[in-house]
Amino acid sequence: MKHEIIRNKELGYLVWVKFEEHVPLEVRDALMAAGFRFNWTDAAWCALDRKDEEIERIINSVEIAPRPQMTKEEEKDLTDEFLRREAANGFAGPDWEKYLRGKIGALVRLTDGSILNIEKPSIETSFCYGESGYDMDDAIRAANRAMTSEDHFRRANLRGLDECIRILERRPTDGYSYRNCVAIDCDRRLTNGITYVTFCSEWNSRRNESVEEVCEEDRERILEGYRKVYASFEKRISTYLKRYGLSKVRAWTYWRDA
């Protein structure tokens, strides 16, 4: 696994380990057992008085179990079970079934037996940029990029999923995000085993009775679901751009209250 060992220049006994990719559950468990703790501020695993050789041994000695993949038949069975549970919650009938099938991005069975639907995202073609500072040109340039750059279109549509995956992988999100935790949304938890999750701050997850932070196993399962949705959405965006290009994109600006 690609990683970097960084030592604090002022406090030589403090060491960070930063990974460039998702850290499997087995590696995280090994680091925790060795006394490492994850630091959200630095997006790194931190510990005291660890030699480089010891850190490398901890990381490289872990055996990572292959993640089981669902077969097509298992996916169909899970979909049918999800629709039955939603029907029991009052969303019954052919119209509801058609609607719910269209919203399925990836279904995830959590450790308590409940089912989470990671909804299929929609392709956004309208973008609005406001400016509350002194330079309206920034907003105008952003709007122009939205209407002329396919790369900007891709990134704008994938931004939400990318942030969720970064949170699940414990990687830093953009500098304006306060969300760093995934939790069960207890207020939206329905009967018959349908679950919703929310991305919130770790502070809220510990002090708000309406949310309950997911366990590590569920985090891994949800992460795999989001990766599946991300890959599928990337393909949909590419197909859309081949067919329409940026012809349907609309972008505008406005002056925001300071």
N, C-alpha and C positions, 0 to 999 in steps of 0.2 A: 504494500500500500504506500502511495506517495505521501510523505509527511516531512515536516521540518522541525528540528529541535532548536529551540531558541532559549538562550540564557540571559537573564536580566543583567545588564551591564553594571548596575549599582548593587544589586543583591545577587551575587553569584550563585547562591544556593537555591534560587527560585528558577524553575525551568518550565517552559511551555512546550507542548507538542501540538503542532497545527497540521491537520490533514487537508489534502487537496481534493478529497473525494468523500463519499459517504462512508461512515465508520460502522461496520457491522456490529450487531448486538454483542457477539462473542468478544470482540476486541474491546468494546466499551466495558463489559463486565470484567475483563482482565485488568484494564486500567484502574477501574474502581477498586478491585481487590488489592491492587498494588498501592493504593493510597492516592491515586489521581482523582481530581474533581474537575468538572467542566466549568469553565469561566465564560459566561455569556458576553461579558464586555470585550474580552480578547478573542472570543471564538476559538478557544484552545483548551486542551487538557493540561492542568497545572499540578505540580507537586514540588516537594522540597528535597534537596540532596539526592538527586538521582543521576547516575552516570549514563553517558550515551549508550554504552554497551548494555546496560541493564534495560534501558527503554527499548532498544532494538530487540532484545530477547523477549520482552513482554509482548511486543507487537507481532513479531515473526513466529512465535511459538504457538500462536492460537490456531486451532483448527476451525475453519468456518463451515458450518453445515449448509448444504445446498438448500435453497428455499423451494418447497414443493409448489409446483405449478398446477393449476386446475385444468382438467381436461374439458373439452367442449361439452361433454355430457354433464359434468359437474357444474359448469357455468350455467347450463340450461336449467338444471335442478335448482340452483341457487336463485336464478331469476324467477322461476315459478313459485318458489317459497316466498320470495320478496313480494310478489304480486298478491299471493294469498294473504300474507300478513297485512298488506295495505288494504286489501278488500275487507278484512276483518276490522280495520280501523275506520271503515266508512267510505273508502275510495273504491267502490265496486262498480262493475258494469263495463261494457266494451269501450266506451269513450274514455273512462278513467284508465283502463288498461293500456289503451293506445297512448294516452298522454304520459303515463308512468314509464312505459317502455322507451319512449322518446327522450326521457330525462335521465336514463341510466347511462352513466359514464363507466363506472366500475363498481361492482358490489363487493363489500368486504365483510366477512364474518368475524366478529370480534370474539375475544376469549370468553365473554359471558353468554355467547350464543346469539346475541342480537346482530342485526344486519345494518350496515352503513352503506348508503348510496352516495357515491361521489358523483355529483350530477355532471352530465355532459355540458361543457361550456358552449356558449354561442359566439359566433364570430362578430366582433364589433366593427362597424364601418363609420361610426360617427364619433368625432373627437373634439373636445372643447378645452381650450386653454385660457386660463385667466391670469392676469398680472396685477399685483397689488403694490409692486415696487416702483422704481423710477424709470424702468426701461421696458416699454411695451414691445420693443423689437424681439425680446426673448420669446414671448408668446407667439408672435407672428412667425418667427423662424420655426418654432415647434409645429405650428399648424401647416406650414409649407412642407416640412419633412413628412408629416402624416399623409399628405396628398401626393407626394412624389417618391417616397422611399419604401420599397417593399420590405426592407430590413426593419425599418421603423414600425411598419404595420405588423410584422411578425412579433417583434418584441412587445409592442403595446398589447397585443392579444394574449401573449403567453405570460405577461408579467404577473398576473394573479396566481396562476398555477406555480410559477417559478418561486414566488415568495412562500407559498405553502410548503413546497418541497424543501426549500432552504430551512424552514422552521423545523420540519420533521427530521431533517438531516443534522440539525443543530449547527447550521452554518449561518453566518450573519446575513441579515436582509439589508435592504437599502437603509441609509442613515436616517430616514424619516419614519421608519416603522417602529412601533412600540410592541409589536406582537412577537413573542418568542416561545409560545407554548400552545400545544393542542390539547383540547379538553372535551369531555362529553358535555353537551348542552342539556342539562337536566330539565330545564323548562320546556324544551321541545321534544324530550324523549316520550315517544308514544307507547301505548300498550302493544302487546303482541310482537314485541321485539324489534321495533324500528328505532334506530339511534341516529342522532345528529351530532356533529362535532363543531366546535368553534375554535378559531385561532385567536388567542388573547395574550395578555401579558402574564408572566409567571406570578406576579403580585396578585392579579385578579383571581387566578386559578386557586390560590391558597386562601383567599379571604372572601370569596364569593361562593355562597352555598349553591348557587344555581349552575355552577360548572364544577367538573371533577376531572382532574388531569388523567390522561390515559396511561396505562402501564406500558412498559417497554415493548412487550410482545405486540400489543395493539398498535403501538407507534410504528413498528416494523410493517405490520400488515397494512396499515393505512398508507404508509409511504409507498409500498408496492402498488397499491391502488392508484395513488396520484401519479406515479410514474407511468402507469398504463394509460391513464387519461391524457397525460401530457404528450406521450408518443402518438396517440391516436389523433389528438387535436393538431399536432404539427403537420400530420399528413393531410388533415382536412383543410388547413390553411394553405398548404402548397397546392392542393387541388383547386381551391377557390381562386388563388392568384393566377393559376394557369388559365382558368376559364374567364375571369373578370378583370384580372389585373387590379389597378386602383381606380377603375372607372366609377365605382359606387361609393368611394370614400368621400366623406364630407367632414370638413374641419373648419372651426371658426374660433374667434378670440373675443374676449370681453374684459373690461376694466373692473377688477375686483375691489371691493372696499378694503382699505388698508387696515 
